């Protein structure tokens, strides 16, 4: 009941903010020297995407601003307070015209009417030009244009360890488990395991608790043919046969993980175990310049990667953070034009020289290490974003906690997933009662 009341109050607060308007064009007092028309101001909220995002974006937007008689005001919000800023800002009617949002943020703001469906501002040519535009489709509308994508979590492997075992890159779950078992060894003969199959850490450390889902579980769930929600988004489904198979498989790999897997932070597992050459496999987010970064961080490591293993199908988690138009924006057509420009080849060709990333359009050339290019070419269909659905953060936090419970030996996979889905379905029932 408490959760229901809080959710209702949040929706009322957001609605009040919408009615009040965000004051997004309050600064339209400047005059265009050419025609005397008022300059439009568009505000945009973003997290830091590089060392100086505001200056880098403003520099690349100069021509757009002049041609469209617009001033783009960018407010950078630290990652650690990003969602809090959105919640308080929107509730107070002080939100932006355009916002950078990630998957877990969307459900609440879409259902509250805060985010605008962009479909009417897109043409057939846009769907042909913008490579990941479909990843901005969620909950029945086109609510975002992906700006950061193409850097999924992938499976890295130590080529020297695999060669010593007479193995090549794994393709299936069976390959992966076989190699993990063979790689887990006492290499110095002191009676203790010092080389592992899989460098996993289940302590979130300085990361969100959802990191273990991003890095380890979503891939297995999708590879097994499962997902978080049923298609109508009214109930969860991850306790079905596919979900149980995925979690049981993950649990079966524990014997090949570091003995301190439960207390080891995930990022430390990758850096201090896989990066140090002490494991056959490790998972972390990819980068277009991964070869360059690893050469600096792990100069002695010989490595390669598979974008995704296969069971029933392929699948691994790749974020699709997007730019979205707020419903309070007084000039949504111009906002859509700005979003398309930022994600265009003209803008991103230059920006990716500063902050390497996947080309967002068919017109932009790939910029990065040649070794990583296949992620966004031949392997592009092997990774996907999170399924966006109501109450996502609550449901996924609960799922992560239940996965921990299984790995601690407190519950079976079926028990844990049934209990988590029961929570999810109750939470979703409350949500839909309030929003239908």
N, C-alpha and C positions, 0 to 999 in steps of 0.2 A: 504493500500500500504506500509506503514511504517513497519507493522508487517511482510509483505511478504519479504521486503528487509532485515530485521533483520534475518529472518529465513534463507534466502538464504546465507547471509554472514556467519551465524553460520555453515551451512553445508560446505561452502567452507573452513572455518577455520578448521573444523574437518577433512575434506579430506586432507588438507595440512599437518595436524598433522600425519595422517596415512601414507602419503607418506614419511614424514620425518623420521618416526619410533620413537618409544618412548625411545629408548636407554635402553631397559629393561635388557639387558644382558651385559651392559658395565662393570659390575664388575666381569666378569667371568675369573679372573686372578689367582684364587686359584687353587692349585693342590691337587688332591686326593692322599694321602700318599699310598693308596693301589695300585692304578693303574696308577697314573700319569695323569689321564684325568682332563680336566678343570671342575671346579665346576660351575654349573648353578645357576644363580640368578633369582628368581621369585619375582616380587614386587606385593604387595597387598594393596589396599586402603580399609580402614574400618572405621566406626564410633566406638566410645567406647560402648562396649556391657556389660561391667562390670567395676569394680573399677580399674582394671589393665589389660586390654584386651591384649595389646602387650606382656607383660610378661607371662600371662596365656597361650596364644596361642603358643608362642615360646617354652615354657616348654613342651607342649603337642606335638609339632611338631619335637622335637629333634630326635626321632627315624626315622621319615620319612625323615628328612634332611640327616641323615647319610646314610640310606639305598639307597637313590636316588641321593646322591652327589649333593645336592641342598641347597642353602641358601635362605630362605624365608624372604624377607624384608617387614615388615609391617609398613605402615604409617597410624597413627590414625588421623582422621579428625573430628573436633567437629561437632555435629549435626547441629548447627545453621549456619555453613558455608559449609555444605556438598555439596549441589548442586552447589554452586558457585565455589568451588574447582574443581569439575568435569568439569564444563563448561570452566573455564580458562585453566585447565591443559590439557584437551583433545585438545582444540583449539590450544594450543602451542606445541602439540606433546610431552607432558610430562606425559602422563597417565600411569597407571599400567599395569601389565600383567593380574591381576585378580582384580575384583572390587566387592564390596558389593553394591547392588542397590535395591531400592524399586520401587514399581509399577509405580509411576508417572514419574520416571526417564527414563524408558526403551524406550518409543516411539521415542524420538528424536535420541537416540544413535543407536537404531536398524535401523531406516530409513537412518541414515548417514553412516551405515556400520561399526560403531565403535565396536559393540558387535558381537561376533562370535556365530553362531549356534553350539551347543555342540553335536548335535545328533550323529555325526560320532564317538564320543568317548564314547558312551553309549551302553551297551549291554542289552539283554533281562533280565539278572539277576539283573541289576541295577533298572529296572522298577519294579521288584518284591521286591527288598530290600528297596529302598528309598520310604517311605510312601507318601510323598507329591511332588514327582517329576513332576507330571502332572501340578502342580501350577507354574512350571517354563516354561511351554509352552505358548507362546504368539506371536501374529502377524506372525503366520505361521512357527515358529521354536522353538527349545528348547534352549532358550537364558539364562536360569539360573537354578541353583540347590538351592532350598529353604534351608536356614540355620536358619532362625528365623520364626517360624510359630506355630500354635497351641495355641495362646493366643488371641482369638477373643474378640471383644466387646460383652458382654452378659448382660442379664437383671437380675439384683439382686432384691430380694424382702425382705421386712421386715416381718418375720414370725409372730411376735407378732401382728402387725397391721392386717395382713390377718386373723389370728385366731380370733381377736376381731370382725371382720366383718363376720365371719362364712364362709370365703373363703379359697380356696386352691390355689396352684400355677396355674397361668393362662396358657392356652394352645393356645388360639386363640385371634385374635384382639378383638372379642366381650367380651371374658373373661376379657381381659386387661382393656378395656374401662369401663366396668361395675365396676370393682374393683377400678379403679382410681376415678370414680365418688363417690363411697361410702366412699373412704378413705379421700377425700378432706373435711375437717371439721374444725369447731371452737371448739377445744377440751376443752378450758378453759372458754368458755362462755363470752368472752369479746367483742364479735361481730366481731372479725377478724379471718380469716382463719389462722391456725397455723400448720395444718397437710395437706400435699399435696398428690395427687395421684402419680405424676410423677416429680421427681427432674431433671429438664432440665435447662440448661443454654445456651443461644444462643450468648453470647459474647465469642469470641475465647480467650480472655485473653492473656496468654503467649503462647498459642498454635496456630498452623496454622488455618486459616479460614476453612480449609477442615475438621477440627475435628468434626464439627457438622454433616458432611456427614458420617464420620466414625462411630460416636456414635449413631446418631439418624435416618438418612435418608436412607442409603444404605439398612439397614435391611428391612425397610418397602417397599422399591422399589422392592427388590428381593422377599420378601414374597408375594407381589402382582403379581409377575410373570414378572416384568419388568427388564430393564437393561439400561446402559448408551448408548451404541452404537448398531446399527444394525450389523448383522453378518459380513458384508463386511467392517465394520469400516469406511465407507465413509460418513455416516450420523448418527445423534443421534436419539434416540427413546424415551427418558424419558418423552416426552409430550404425550405419548399414553395413552390409558385407564388405564393401570397399574400404570403409573407414576402419573397421576392425582389422582387416587384413593389413592395412598400412601401419597401424599402431603395433600390431603383433610383430610385424617384420622389424620395425624400429627397435622394439624391445629385444628381439632376438639378436640384435647387433651389439648389445651392451657388453657382451663378453670380449668384444674387440675394441672397446673404447677405453680410455684412460681410467685407472681405478678410482680417481677422484672426480669422475665425470659429473657427479651431482653438485659438487662445490666449485667446479672449474668454470670460470666465465667463458662463454662461447668464443669471444674474440681472442682470449688467451689460449684457448685450445688450438685455434688456428695458428697463431703466431709462435707460441712456444713449443708446440708439438709438431704440427705439420710443417710450419715454416722452418723449424730446426732440423727437419729431416727424420723425425721420429715416428712418422705415420705414413701409411700408404695413401690415405685419402683425407681430405679436409674440404669444408664448404665455407665460402664467404661470397659476398657480393663481387661481381666482376666489374671491370673497368676497361674502357677502350685502351688505356695505357698500362694494363696489368703487367706486361712484360717489363716495361720500364720501371714500374714500382717494385716488382719482386727483385729485379736486379739490384736495387738499392737496399731493400729490406732483408732479402734472403739470397745473398750473392752466390752461395754454394748449392742452392737448391736447384735440382733438375726436375722440371715439372711440365705437365700438360693438363688438359681438362676435357671433360665431356659436359656438354651443356645440360643434358638430362639423361638419366637412365630410362629404361623402358620396362614396364610390366604389361598392363593392358594397353597402355598408351604412354606418350611422353608427357612431361609437365614439370615445370619448376617455376618458382616465384620470381617475377620481375615487376617492380613497381611501375605504375603509370601515373605519376603525379601530374596534375593538370592545372590549367588556368581556367577559371570559371567566371561568369558574369553574375553579379548579384542582382536580385530582382529590384532592388532600390535604385539601381543605376538609371540615371535620367537619359542617357544616350547609349542604349545597348547596341545599336548598330555600329557606332564608332568603337565601342568596347570590343565587339566581335572582330572588327577590322584590325584593331591593335593586337588582339590575341593571335590572329592568323599571321600578322606580320612578325611578331616575336618568334613564332614557331616556324617561320618560313626559311627557305634556303638562304635568302639574302641576309637575314639577321643571324641565323645559326651557323652559317659558314664562318663568319667572323667570331662569333661568341665561342664556338668550339675550339678555336685556336687558343682561347684563354682558359676554358674549362672543357676539356675533351668529353664528348658524349656521343651517343648514337645519332646518326642523321635522322631527322624527323620527317623529311620529305624525300620523294624520289629524285628531286632536283639537286639535293645536297650530296656531295661526295663524302665518303667515309674518311674520317680523320682519326688516326690512332695506330696502335701496333698491329701489324699484319696478322699476327698470331690470333688476335681476338676478333677479327672481322667476321668469321663464320657465325658468330652469335647472332648477328643482325642480317645475315644473308641466308645461308643454307639451313641454319638452325632457328630461324625467326619464329617458326610455329611450335617450337618445343617449350617456350616459356610464355607465361601469361600473368596478368595482374590478379589480385584478389577479387573474388566475387563480392560485389558491394550489396549489402543488405542491412535492414534495420538492426539497431542495437549491436552493431558489429563489435565495438570495443569491449562491451560487457561480455558478450558471448565468447569472443576469442580469448579474453583474459581467463575466463572460466575453463575453456578448453585447454589452454596452456597449463593451468594448475592441475588439471586431471591427467595430462600427459606426464607431468612430474610425478604424480602419485603412482602411475604405472611403473615408471622407471625406478621409483623407490621401492617397488615390490609391495605396495599397500593395496593395490586393486588389479584385477585383470583388465585387459583392454576393453572387453565388452562391458564390464561393470562401470568402468570409468566413463566410457563414451555414452552409455545409457544415462548415467547420472548427469553428465554435462548437457546432453540433448534435452533432458527433462527441464533443466534450468533454462536452456535456450528457448524451448517452446513456451514455457510460462512467461518469459520475458517478451517474446514476440506476441503472445496473445494479448498482453497488456498494451503493447505498442499499437497493435491493429485495432484494439477496442477504442483507443484514443484517436486514431487517425483515419478511420473509415467512416 
